[in-house]
């Protein structure tokens, strides 16, 4: 079996199972768990993060939680599994708020946070928050820059398009140095360009062929930008057998986010069966 890491998709189960699923993942040897995130869901929604889809994948009544508060709680109930966001709408927050939430979760988890972020796809969420959806990419880029500096520099001064402040200090720093990995979500050319500048890319549901196409583009973008250092590729995928894992690994995928259950009540047994077959 290729050395692919396996995570589980918490968004594919009812929240009543979150704690049991995460503690099982921790005990069974899954590498990570991935928590979905929205700030608020407007009643009138349109669009989708899935290419070609016209309808939102979730109803507005979907239970939503403060992702880093919940991950901090899960950190206290686990010992080794990594805790990720798939994906956090960082651009909807002031970077002070986002950087503090990530830093706190990383400290209480003793360095187990994976920060998946995206520019956002739900225009209505930005509208009700009073922010311009059409500036979401630029706002995210600037917010990420501020967060990185808060996590790594002694004092930070910033005068930008969206955020403006004189010298501040931000302590303590995250446990992970220089900061928790920043993985960029999204399938658009802009999202891939953004991912190439950070620590990795996190995609939605992919086949080996679709994953390979994005991985090729990412390597080209990183080469053109002269980027170096660790870079990871994470995708959601359906894994039925070892051949699926081999094909996705050969396509350049480092981590697979799986949901090997049909119903929430099946989660414990499904995780145990998956672990027995695919985890070393």
N, C-alpha and C positions, 0 to 999 in steps of 0.2 A: 504494500500500500504506500502511495506517495505521502510525504510528510506535509499533509494539509491540516490546518487547524479547523476545528468545528465549533461553531456557535449555534445558539438556538434563538428563534424569533419569538419574543414575548408577545408581539403584536398579533400573533396568530392563535392566541388562546384567550379565554376569559380572564379578567384580572384576578378573579378569585383563586386562580391557580398559580399566580406569579411566584409567591414565596415557595410553594412546594416544588415548582419546576426549577427554580434557581438553586435551591438547596440540593435537589437531585442532580442538576448539572454539575454543581461543585463536587459532589461525592463521586459521580460517575466518570469524571475526567474530561468533560467538555471544556474547551478553552475559554469560552466567553458566552455571555448572554446579551441580547440587544433589545433595548427599550424604545418603543416608538414615542413620538412627541408632537404635540401641538400646544399653542398657548390658549386658544379658544376656537371653537367650531361654530361659525355662523349658521343660522338656520337655512338661509339661501346659499347653497354651495354649487359651484360649477368647476369643471376641469378635473384633471387627474395627473398624478405623477407618472403614470404609465403611458408610454408613447401610443398614440392612436386611440386612447380611451377618452370618452366624453364625460363620463360620470365619476364623481368622487368615489373612492374605494371604501369610504366609511360614512355612516350617517352622522348627523350633528349630535345625536344622543349618545355617541360612543363615549365611554368613561375615559377621562383624561386626567393625568396626574402631573405634579411637579416632578420632572424626571430626575433631577439631582437629589431632591429630598428622598425619593423612593430608592434610588440607587444607593444612597448613603445608608438607608435602612437595610437594604439587601447586603451591603458590605458587612454590616454587623452580624449577619446571620450566615456568612460564608467565610472561607479562608483563602481560596486560591483562584476561583473563577474570575475572569476579567469582566468588567461591567461597562457596556457601551451604549451609545445613543444612535438610533437609526431612524431619522436623523434629527438633531436639535436645530430649531429655528433661531439661531443665534442673532440674526439680523433684526429680530423683533424685540431684542433686549438691548439696554445700554450695556456696553462692554464691562463696566464696573460690576453690574449684576451678574453677567454671564461668567466673567473671570472668577468672581468670588464663589459662585456655585460650583464650578469645576474644581477650583482649588480645594474647597472644603471636602468634596466627595473624594478627591484624590488623596487627601491627607487621612481621612477616616478609613479609607479602604487600603491604606498603606501602599498606594501606587498602582491601583488596578483599573483606572479609568481609561476608556477609549472614547475620544470625542469625535463622533460622526456628526457633521454639520452640513446643512444645505441652504440654498438661497430661498427655498420655499416655492410652492406651486399653487397655493390657495389664495387667490387675490382677495377674497372676502375677509380672510383672517387679517391681512394687512389693512384693509379698509376700516374694519371695526377698531383696530388698534391705533388708527389715525396716522398711519405711515404710508408712504408712496410705494406701491408695489413695483412700479417701474424702475425704482432705484435700488431694488433689493440686492442685486449683485454687488454694486459699488458699496452699499452700506455694509454688507457682510464682509467684504474685503477690508474695509477700514476697521470694523469691529474686531476682526481677527488680528489685524496688526496691533491694535491697542491691547488685546488680551495677551498676545505673545510678549509684548514689552512689559506688561504688568507681572507676568509670570517669571520674567528673567532679569529685569533691570532693577537697580536699587531705587532710582527715582525716574518718574516718567512725566514728560511734558508733551502735550499733543495739541496741535491746532489744525484740524482737518475740516473736511466738507460737512460731516455729520456730527462730529464730536470735538469739543474744544475745552481744554482745561490746562491750568498751570500745574506746577510740580506736585505730584502725589507719590506716596509710598504705598506698597502693597505687600503685606507679610501675613503669614509665612508663605514661602514659595511652595508650589506643588512638590510632592515627593519625587515624581518622575522628572528627570532632567533631560533637556531643558524645560520640558513641560509634557503633559499627556499627549500621546499621538493625536494629530488632527487629520481625520479622514474626511474627504469631501464627497458628498453624495450628489447624484444627478447624472443625467445621461447627455445633456446638451453639450455643444462645443464649448460654451463658456464654463460649464461645470468641469469638464475635462481639463481645460486650461488651468482652472483654479486648483484642481486636484494635483496637477503636475508640479505646482509650486509648494505643495504641503507634504504631509507624511504618508498619504495613501488615498485610495479611492474606494468608495463603498457603493455598490450598485444594487439594483433591485433583482428581480428574478431573471436568471440568465441561463442560456445553454452554453456549451463549450464554444460554439461558433460566435455567438454574440459577445461573449466575454472576451474571446481572442481579439475580436475587432477593436474593442475598447482598450484592451491592454496594449495592442500595437500602437494605437494613437497616443496613449499615455507615454510610452517609451520614446516615441518620436518627439513629443512635446518636451519631455524632460531633457532629452539630448540637445534639442535646439536651445533650451534655456540654460544649458550647462549645469543642470541640477545633479546633485550627488547625495549620497547618504541613503539610509534605509527608506524603502518605499514598499507599502503593502497593498495588495488588491484583495478586497473582500466583496463577495457577491452572495445574494440569496440564490439557492438552487434546489432542485429536486434530486435527491440521491437515492436511487433504487438499488444500485449494486456497485461493486468495486470498479467496474468499467467507467461509470459516471465520474467517480472521484479521479481516476486516472486521466480522463479526457479534460476535466476542468483544471486539474493541476498542470497538464501539458499546455493548456491555454494561457497559463501564467497566473492562475488564481492561487492565493496563499491561504485564504480562509473562506470557508463555506458556512453560510447561515442557513440552517435547516429547520423544518417544522414537520417531522415525520409522524404526524398524528392527523386523524380526520376530525375528531371532536375533542373538546377540552378534557372530558373525562378519560380520554385515552392517553393523555400526556405522560403520566408516570410510566406506564408499561411501554409506551412507544420510545421514550428516552432510554429506558433500560435495554430494550431490544436493539436500538440503534448503537448504543455504546458497546454492547457485546459484539456487534459485527464490525464496527468501523473504528473504534478508538483503541489505540495501543495501550 
